[in-house]
Amino acid sequence: MPTLEFNGKHHIYTHHLTVPYRPLETDKSRSCNPTDADDNLIT
């Protein structure tokens, strides 16, 4: 069965490996209610 091979296809499949890991941190200035952890928004 014929297949299509695109230039750079391997780089697209492995792109997620080059993105640095960054943990989510609470931003008190964007919090709806800084005393309650359930009201924080991820933006």
PDB file of N, CA, C, O and CB in Angstrom:
ATOM      1  N   MET A   1       0.837  -1.172   0.000  1.00  0.00           N
ATOM      2  CA  MET A   1       0.000   0.000   0.000  1.00  0.00           C
ATOM      3  C   MET A   1       0.888   1.243   0.000  1.00  0.00           C
ATOM      4  O   MET A   1       1.778   1.344   0.845  1.00  0.00           O
ATOM      5  CB  MET A   1      -0.955  -0.007   1.213  1.00  0.00           C
ATOM      6  N   PRO A   2       0.681   2.192  -0.914  1.00  0.00           N
ATOM      7  CA  PRO A   2       1.507   3.393  -0.973  1.00  0.00           C
ATOM      8  C   PRO A   2       1.232   4.322   0.215  1.00  0.00           C
ATOM      9  O   PRO A   2       0.114   4.395   0.725  1.00  0.00           O
ATOM     10  CB  PRO A   2       1.262   4.136  -2.289  1.00  0.00           C
ATOM     11  N   THR A   3       2.274   5.022   0.635  1.00  0.00           N
ATOM     12  CA  THR A   3       2.142   5.990   1.730  1.00  0.00           C
ATOM     13  C   THR A   3       2.767   7.308   1.312  1.00  0.00           C
ATOM     14  O   THR A   3       3.636   7.342   0.440  1.00  0.00           O
ATOM     15  CB  THR A   3       2.805   5.461   3.034  1.00  0.00           C
ATOM     16  N   LEU A   4       2.331   8.381   1.927  1.00  0.00           N
ATOM     17  CA  LEU A   4       2.920   9.701   1.702  1.00  0.00           C
ATOM     18  C   LEU A   4       3.925   9.990   2.802  1.00  0.00           C
ATOM     19  O   LEU A   4       3.643   9.784   3.983  1.00  0.00           O
ATOM     20  CB  LEU A   4       1.827  10.803   1.654  1.00  0.00           C
ATOM     21  N   GLU A   5       5.077  10.458   2.419  1.00  0.00           N
ATOM     22  CA  GLU A   5       6.107  10.855   3.382  1.00  0.00           C
ATOM     23  C   GLU A   5       6.401  12.334   3.164  1.00  0.00           C
ATOM     24  O   GLU A   5       6.841  12.735   2.086  1.00  0.00           O
ATOM     25  CB  GLU A   5       7.414   9.985   3.227  1.00  0.00           C
ATOM     26  N   PHE A   6       6.155  13.146   4.197  1.00  0.00           N
ATOM     27  CA  PHE A   6       6.378  14.589   4.111  1.00  0.00           C
ATOM     28  C   PHE A   6       7.698  14.968   4.767  1.00  0.00           C
ATOM     29  O   PHE A   6       8.077  14.404   5.794  1.00  0.00           O
ATOM     30  CB  PHE A   6       5.220  15.354   4.769  1.00  0.00           C
ATOM     31  N   ASN A   7       8.395  15.927   4.166  1.00  0.00           N
ATOM     32  CA  ASN A   7       9.629  16.429   4.763  1.00  0.00           C
ATOM     33  C   ASN A   7       9.302  17.106   6.090  1.00  0.00           C
ATOM     34  O   ASN A   7       8.369  17.906   6.160  1.00  0.00           O
ATOM     35  CB  ASN A   7      10.353  17.417   3.802  1.00  0.00           C
ATOM     36  N   GLY A   8      10.054  16.797   7.140  1.00  0.00           N
ATOM     37  CA  GLY A   8       9.851  17.400   8.444  1.00  0.00           C
ATOM     38  C   GLY A   8       8.799  16.726   9.300  1.00  0.00           C
ATOM     39  O   GLY A   8       8.517  17.196  10.402  1.00  0.00           O
ATOM     40  N   LYS A   9       8.215  15.652   8.832  1.00  0.00           N
ATOM     41  CA  LYS A   9       7.161  14.960   9.575  1.00  0.00           C
ATOM     42  C   LYS A   9       7.674  14.456  10.928  1.00  0.00           C
ATOM     43  O   LYS A   9       6.959  14.523  11.928  1.00  0.00           O
ATOM     44  CB  LYS A   9       6.612  13.787   8.748  1.00  0.00           C
ATOM     45  N   HIS A  10       8.889  13.961  10.955  1.00  0.00           N
ATOM     46  CA  HIS A  10       9.473  13.460  12.197  1.00  0.00           C
ATOM     47  C   HIS A  10       9.594  14.581  13.231  1.00  0.00           C
ATOM     48  O   HIS A  10       9.375  14.350  14.420  1.00  0.00           O
ATOM     49  CB  HIS A  10      10.851  12.833  11.927  1.00  0.00           C
ATOM     50  N   HIS A  11       9.941  15.789  12.790  1.00  0.00           N
ATOM     51  CA  HIS A  11      10.095  16.916  13.713  1.00  0.00           C
ATOM     52  C   HIS A  11       8.760  17.315  14.331  1.00  0.00           C
ATOM     53  O   HIS A  11       8.714  17.723  15.491  1.00  0.00           O
ATOM     54  CB  HIS A  11      10.713  18.113  12.992  1.00  0.00           C
ATOM     55  N   ILE A  12       7.694  17.204  13.585  1.00  0.00           N
ATOM     56  CA  ILE A  12       6.369  17.534  14.110  1.00  0.00           C
ATOM     57  C   ILE A  12       5.954  16.509  15.165  1.00  0.00           C
ATOM     58  O   ILE A  12       5.394  16.878  16.197  1.00  0.00           O
ATOM     59  CB  ILE A  12       5.324  17.589  12.967  1.00  0.00           C
ATOM     60  N   TYR A  13       6.218  15.243  14.920  1.00  0.00           N
ATOM     61  CA  TYR A  13       5.837  14.194  15.866  1.00  0.00           C
ATOM     62  C   TYR A  13       6.621  14.289  17.176  1.00  0.00           C
ATOM     63  O   TYR A  13       6.118  13.873  18.219  1.00  0.00           O
ATOM     64  CB  TYR A  13       6.048  12.822  15.238  1.00  0.00           C
ATOM     65  N   THR A  14       7.841  14.826  17.143  1.00  0.00           N
ATOM     66  CA  THR A  14       8.668  14.900  18.348  1.00  0.00           C
ATOM     67  C   THR A  14       8.713  16.313  18.942  1.00  0.00           C
ATOM     68  O   THR A  14       9.507  16.571  19.848  1.00  0.00           O
ATOM     69  CB  THR A  14      10.080  14.431  18.033  1.00  0.00           C
ATOM     70  N   HIS A  15       7.883  17.222  18.451  1.00  0.00           N
ATOM     71  CA  HIS A  15       7.901  18.613  18.931  1.00  0.00           C
ATOM     72  C   HIS A  15       7.604  18.708  20.419  1.00  0.00           C
ATOM     73  O   HIS A  15       8.202  19.535  21.107  1.00  0.00           O
ATOM     74  CB  HIS A  15       6.892  19.451  18.158  1.00  0.00           C
ATOM     75  N   HIS A  16       6.694  17.880  20.938  1.00  0.00           N
ATOM     76  CA  HIS A  16       6.324  17.950  22.351  1.00  0.00           C
ATOM     77  C   HIS A  16       7.509  17.658  23.271  1.00  0.00           C
ATOM     78  O   HIS A  16       7.483  18.039  24.442  1.00  0.00           O
ATOM     79  CB  HIS A  16       5.196  16.974  22.640  1.00  0.00           C
ATOM     80  N   LEU A  17       8.534  16.996  22.769  1.00  0.00           N
ATOM     81  CA  LEU A  17       9.704  16.695  23.591  1.00  0.00           C
ATOM     82  C   LEU A  17      10.594  17.919  23.785  1.00  0.00           C
ATOM     83  O   LEU A  17      11.401  17.944  24.715  1.00  0.00           O
ATOM     84  CB  LEU A  17      10.507  15.568  22.963  1.00  0.00           C
ATOM     85  N   THR A  18      10.468  18.938  22.927  1.00  0.00           N
ATOM     86  CA  THR A  18      11.308  20.132  23.028  1.00  0.00           C
ATOM     87  C   THR A  18      10.670  21.241  23.847  1.00  0.00           C
ATOM     88  O   THR A  18      11.341  22.220  24.172  1.00  0.00           O
ATOM     89  CB  THR A  18      11.625  20.649  21.655  1.00  0.00           C
ATOM     90  N   VAL A  19       9.386  21.115  24.193  1.00  0.00           N
ATOM     91  CA  VAL A  19       8.701  22.147  24.979  1.00  0.00           C
ATOM     92  C   VAL A  19       9.070  21.961  26.446  1.00  0.00           C
ATOM     93  O   VAL A  19       8.895  20.871  26.991  1.00  0.00           O
ATOM     94  CB  VAL A  19       7.144  22.079  24.780  1.00  0.00           C
ATOM     95  N   PRO A  20       9.583  23.019  27.101  1.00  0.00           N
ATOM     96  CA  PRO A  20      10.007  22.858  28.490  1.00  0.00           C
ATOM     97  C   PRO A  20       8.830  22.654  29.437  1.00  0.00           C
ATOM     98  O   PRO A  20       7.745  23.193  29.221  1.00  0.00           O
ATOM     99  CB  PRO A  20      10.807  24.064  28.928  1.00  0.00           C
ATOM    100  N   TYR A  21       9.054  21.877  30.477  1.00  0.00           N
ATOM    101  CA  TYR A  21       8.042  21.610  31.500  1.00  0.00           C
ATOM    102  C   TYR A  21       7.987  22.799  32.459  1.00  0.00           C
ATOM    103  O   TYR A  21       9.016  23.233  32.975  1.00  0.00           O
ATOM    104  CB  TYR A  21       8.356  20.283  32.272  1.00  0.00           C
ATOM    105  N   ARG A  22       6.791  23.320  32.694  1.00  0.00           N
ATOM    106  CA  ARG A  22       6.613  24.410  33.646  1.00  0.00           C
ATOM    107  C   ARG A  22       5.412  24.097  34.530  1.00  0.00           C
ATOM    108  O   ARG A  22       4.299  23.950  34.024  1.00  0.00           O
ATOM    109  CB  ARG A  22       6.426  25.773  32.913  1.00  0.00           C
ATOM    110  N   PRO A  23       5.617  23.993  35.842  1.00  0.00           N
ATOM    111  CA  PRO A  23       4.492  23.692  36.728  1.00  0.00           C
ATOM    112  C   PRO A  23       3.557  24.898  36.852  1.00  0.00           C
ATOM    113  O   PRO A  23       3.989  26.041  36.702  1.00  0.00           O
ATOM    114  CB  PRO A  23       5.001  23.270  38.118  1.00  0.00           C
ATOM    115  N   LEU A  24       2.284  24.638  37.127  1.00  0.00           N
ATOM    116  CA  LEU A  24       1.323  25.709  37.345  1.00  0.00           C
ATOM    117  C   LEU A  24       1.534  26.291  38.735  1.00  0.00           C
ATOM    118  O   LEU A  24       1.694  25.556  39.709  1.00  0.00           O
ATOM    119  CB  LEU A  24      -0.130  25.198  37.174  1.00  0.00           C
ATOM    120  N   GLU A  25       1.532  27.617  38.818  1.00  0.00           N
ATOM    121  CA  GLU A  25       1.711  28.296  40.089  1.00  0.00           C
ATOM    122  C   GLU A  25       0.567  29.270  40.291  1.00  0.00           C
ATOM    123  O   GLU A  25       0.055  29.842  39.329  1.00  0.00           O
ATOM    124  CB  GLU A  25       3.072  29.023  40.149  1.00  0.00           C
ATOM    125  N   THR A  26       0.164  29.462  41.546  1.00  0.00           N
ATOM    126  CA  THR A  26      -0.925  30.373  41.880  1.00  0.00           C
ATOM    127  C   THR A  26      -0.458  31.815  41.686  1.00  0.00           C
ATOM    128  O   THR A  26       0.625  32.192  42.135  1.00  0.00           O
ATOM    129  CB  THR A  26      -1.411  30.143  43.339  1.00  0.00           C
ATOM    130  N   ASP A  27      -1.285  32.617  41.013  1.00  0.00           N
ATOM    131  CA  ASP A  27      -1.019  34.041  40.827  1.00  0.00           C
ATOM    132  C   ASP A  27      -2.048  34.811  41.652  1.00  0.00           C
ATOM    133  O   ASP A  27      -3.202  34.948  41.246  1.00  0.00           O
ATOM    134  CB  ASP A  27      -1.079  34.450  39.303  1.00  0.00           C
ATOM    135  N   LYS A  28      -1.624  35.307  42.805  1.00  0.00           N
ATOM    136  CA  LYS A  28      -2.532  35.982  43.734  1.00  0.00           C
ATOM    137  C   LYS A  28      -3.194  37.204  43.109  1.00  0.00           C
ATOM    138  O   LYS A  28      -4.323  37.531  43.474  1.00  0.00           O
ATOM    139  CB  LYS A  28      -1.783  36.395  44.986  1.00  0.00           C
ATOM    140  N   SER A  29      -2.528  37.892  42.177  1.00  0.00           N
ATOM    141  CA  SER A  29      -3.110  39.091  41.567  1.00  0.00           C
ATOM    142  C   SER A  29      -4.265  38.764  40.623  1.00  0.00           C
ATOM    143  O   SER A  29      -5.079  39.641  40.333  1.00  0.00           O
ATOM    144  CB  SER A  29      -2.042  39.859  40.814  1.00  0.00           C
ATOM    145  N   ARG A  30      -4.356  37.536  40.139  1.00  0.00           N
ATOM    146  CA  ARG A  30      -5.435  37.138  39.233  1.00  0.00           C
ATOM    147  C   ARG A  30      -6.488  36.269  39.911  1.00  0.00           C
ATOM    148  O   ARG A  30      -7.415  35.783  39.261  1.00  0.00           O
ATOM    149  CB  ARG A  30      -4.863  36.400  38.050  1.00  0.00           C
ATOM    150  N   SER A  31      -6.345  36.081  41.191  1.00  0.00           N
ATOM    151  CA  SER A  31      -7.253  35.226  41.924  1.00  0.00           C
ATOM    152  C   SER A  31      -8.559  35.946  42.228  1.00  0.00           C
ATOM    153  O   SER A  31      -8.553  37.131  42.561  1.00  0.00           O
ATOM    154  CB  SER A  31      -6.603  34.748  43.208  1.00  0.00           C
ATOM    155  N   CYS A  32      -9.688  35.231  42.114  1.00  0.00           N
ATOM    156  CA  CYS A  32     -10.996  35.794  42.465  1.00  0.00           C
ATOM    157  C   CYS A  32     -11.123  35.932  43.974  1.00  0.00           C
ATOM    158  O   CYS A  32     -11.680  36.912  44.467  1.00  0.00           O
ATOM    159  CB  CYS A  32     -12.138  34.914  41.911  1.00  0.00           C
ATOM    160  N   ASN A  33     -10.613  34.963  44.698  1.00  0.00           N
ATOM    161  CA  ASN A  33     -10.668  34.962  46.155  1.00  0.00           C
ATOM    162  C   ASN A  33      -9.373  34.315  46.644  1.00  0.00           C
ATOM    163  O   ASN A  33      -9.296  33.089  46.731  1.00  0.00           O
ATOM    164  CB  ASN A  33     -11.950  34.197  46.697  1.00  0.00           C
ATOM    165  N   PRO A  34      -8.356  35.115  46.964  1.00  0.00           N
ATOM    166  CA  PRO A  34      -7.042  34.549  47.306  1.00  0.00           C
ATOM    167  C   PRO A  34      -7.046  33.608  48.503  1.00  0.00           C
ATOM    168  O   PRO A  34      -6.125  32.805  48.650  1.00  0.00           O
ATOM    169  CB  PRO A  34      -6.086  35.654  47.575  1.00  0.00           C
ATOM    170  N   THR A  35      -8.068  33.687  49.370  1.00  0.00           N
ATOM    171  CA  THR A  35      -8.089  32.819  50.542  1.00  0.00           C
ATOM    172  C   THR A  35      -8.631  31.435  50.232  1.00  0.00           C
ATOM    173  O   THR A  35      -8.405  30.496  50.996  1.00  0.00           O
ATOM    174  CB  THR A  35      -8.910  33.448  51.631  1.00  0.00           C
ATOM    175  N   ASP A  36      -9.347  31.295  49.114  1.00  0.00           N
ATOM    176  CA  ASP A  36      -9.929  29.999  48.748  1.00  0.00           C
ATOM    177  C   ASP A  36      -9.254  29.465  47.503  1.00  0.00           C
ATOM    178  O   ASP A  36      -9.352  30.074  46.438  1.00  0.00           O
ATOM    179  CB  ASP A  36     -11.449  30.118  48.522  1.00  0.00           C
ATOM    180  N   ALA A  37      -8.573  28.342  47.619  1.00  0.00           N
ATOM    181  CA  ALA A  37      -7.814  27.770  46.495  1.00  0.00           C
ATOM    182  C   ALA A  37      -8.718  27.310  45.357  1.00  0.00           C
ATOM    183  O   ALA A  37      -8.244  27.176  44.229  1.00  0.00           O
ATOM    184  CB  ALA A  37      -6.971  26.599  46.976  1.00  0.00           C
ATOM    185  N   ASP A  38     -10.005  27.062  45.614  1.00  0.00           N
ATOM    186  CA  ASP A  38     -10.913  26.583  44.573  1.00  0.00           C
ATOM    187  C   ASP A  38     -11.346  27.681  43.610  1.00  0.00           C
ATOM    188  O   ASP A  38     -11.896  27.369  42.554  1.00  0.00           O
ATOM    189  CB  ASP A  38     -12.128  25.965  45.203  1.00  0.00           C
ATOM    190  N   ASP A  39     -11.122  28.937  43.928  1.00  0.00           N
ATOM    191  CA  ASP A  39     -11.576  30.053  43.074  1.00  0.00           C
ATOM    192  C   ASP A  39     -10.502  30.570  42.130  1.00  0.00           C
ATOM    193  O   ASP A  39     -10.748  31.538  41.411  1.00  0.00           O
ATOM    194  CB  ASP A  39     -12.059  31.191  43.935  1.00  0.00           C
ATOM    195  N   ASN A  40      -9.338  29.972  42.105  1.00  0.00           N
ATOM    196  CA  ASN A  40      -8.282  30.445  41.213  1.00  0.00           C
ATOM    197  C   ASN A  40      -8.576  30.030  39.777  1.00  0.00           C
ATOM    198  O   ASN A  40      -9.090  28.940  39.523  1.00  0.00           O
ATOM    199  CB  ASN A  40      -6.911  29.901  41.658  1.00  0.00           C
ATOM    200  N   LEU A  41      -8.245  30.907  38.852  1.00  0.00           N
ATOM    201  CA  LEU A  41      -8.455  30.649  37.430  1.00  0.00           C
ATOM    202  C   LEU A  41      -7.124  30.333  36.769  1.00  0.00           C
ATOM    203  O   LEU A  41      -6.106  30.938  37.106  1.00  0.00           O
ATOM    204  CB  LEU A  41      -9.132  31.858  36.740  1.00  0.00           C
ATOM    205  N   ILE A  42      -7.119  29.409  35.850  1.00  0.00           N
ATOM    206  CA  ILE A  42      -5.931  29.136  35.052  1.00  0.00           C
ATOM    207  C   ILE A  42      -6.067  29.960  33.783  1.00  0.00           C
ATOM    208  O   ILE A  42      -6.999  29.762  33.004  1.00  0.00           O
ATOM    209  CB  ILE A  42      -5.768  27.595  34.737  1.00  0.00           C
ATOM    210  N   THR A  43      -5.133  30.888  33.575  1.00  0.00           N
ATOM    211  CA  THR A  43      -5.178  31.745  32.379  1.00  0.00           C
ATOM    212  C   THR A  43      -3.916  31.640  31.600  1.00  0.00           C
ATOM    213  O   THR A  43      -3.774  32.289  30.564  1.00  0.00           O
ATOM    214  CB  THR A  43      -5.423  33.189  32.748  1.00  0.00           C
TER     215      THR A  43
END
